[in-house]
Amino acid sequence: MGQTVILCAADDVAEGEIKQAPLPDGSNVALYRVEGAIYATADMCTHGEASLSLEGLLNGKTVECTFHFGTFDVTTGEPTGMPCEIPLKTYPVTIVDGKIQIEV
């Protein structure tokens, strides 16, 4: 079993926007609210060195990396548009006392 990390208040993640949150190892996750549910993926695009939370665009459940315009499904991490072929790491999200927690 992994380590539980508390990231931020659930209310800090707005519908249709992407929020960056740091992990203890120095990397970041990207948080998304889609139709009221919160999802967490690795923040770095698997195709190029681009932050999805800082440079990505969220459209429904699809995040587009503006570096090469590849896309991913934020609910599964699966790539949905070229040139992205490697899935994003995803993290199960739980909300406890209004705070977002993930297992890393």
C-alpha positions in Angstrom: 0.0 0.0 0.0 1.2 3.5 -0.9 1.5 6.6 1.1 -1.6 8.8 1.5 -0.9 12.4 0.4 -3.3 15.3 1.2 -3.2 17.7 -1.7 -5.6 20.6 -1.2 -9.3 21.5 -0.5 -11.7 19.9 -3.0 -13.2 23.3 -3.4 -9.9 24.6 -4.8 -10.4 22.5 -8.0 -12.9 24.3 -10.3 -15.0 22.6 -12.9 -13.2 22.7 -16.3 -9.9 24.0 -14.9 -6.6 22.2 -14.1 -4.8 22.6 -10.7 -1.3 21.6 -10.0 -0.4 20.0 -6.7 3.1 19.0 -5.4 4.0 15.5 -4.3 6.5 14.7 -1.5 9.0 13.4 -4.1 9.2 16.8 -5.8 7.0 15.9 -8.8 3.5 17.3 -9.4 0.1 16.0 -10.1 -2.6 17.6 -12.2 -6.1 17.7 -10.7 -9.2 18.0 -12.8 -12.9 18.4 -11.9 -15.1 16.8 -14.6 -18.9 16.8 -14.1 -18.4 17.2 -10.3 -15.8 14.3 -9.9 -12.1 15.0 -9.2 -9.4 13.1 -11.1 -5.6 13.1 -10.6 -2.9 12.3 -13.1 0.8 12.9 -13.5 1.3 16.5 -14.4 4.0 15.9 -17.1 2.9 15.0 -20.6 4.3 11.5 -21.5 5.3 12.8 -25.0 7.1 16.0 -24.2 8.4 17.9 -21.3 5.3 20.0 -20.7 3.2 20.6 -17.6 -0.5 19.7 -18.2 -1.6 21.9 -15.3 0.3 25.0 -16.5 0.0 24.6 -20.3 -2.8 22.1 -20.9 -6.4 22.7 -21.9 -9.3 20.8 -20.4 -12.3 20.1 -22.6 -14.8 17.8 -20.9 -12.7 14.7 -19.8 -10.0 15.4 -22.3 -6.8 17.3 -21.5 -4.8 18.6 -24.5 -1.1 19.2 -24.2 -0.4 22.4 -26.1 3.2 21.5 -26.7 2.3 19.0 -29.5 -1.5 19.0 -29.3 -1.7 15.4 -28.0 -4.6 14.5 -25.8 -5.4 12.2 -22.8 -8.6 11.0 -21.1 -8.1 12.4 -17.5 -10.5 9.7 -16.1 -8.3 6.8 -17.3 -4.9 8.4 -18.3 -5.2 6.8 -21.7 -3.9 8.7 -24.7 -6.7 9.8 -27.1 -4.7 11.8 -29.7 -1.4 11.6 -31.4 1.5 12.1 -30.8 0.8 10.8 -27.3 1.0 7.0 -27.0 2.0 6.4 -23.4 -0.7 6.7 -20.8 -0.5 9.2 -17.9 -0.1 7.8 -14.5 -3.4 8.1 -12.6 -4.0 8.3 -8.9 -7.2 7.2 -7.1 -8.8 10.2 -5.4 -10.7 10.2 -2.1 -12.1 13.3 -0.4 -11.9 13.3 3.4 -13.2 16.2 5.4 -13.3 18.3 2.2 -9.6 17.6 1.3 -8.4 15.7 -1.7 -6.2 12.7 -0.9 -4.4 10.3 -3.2 -2.3 7.2 -2.8 1.2 7.5 -4.2 
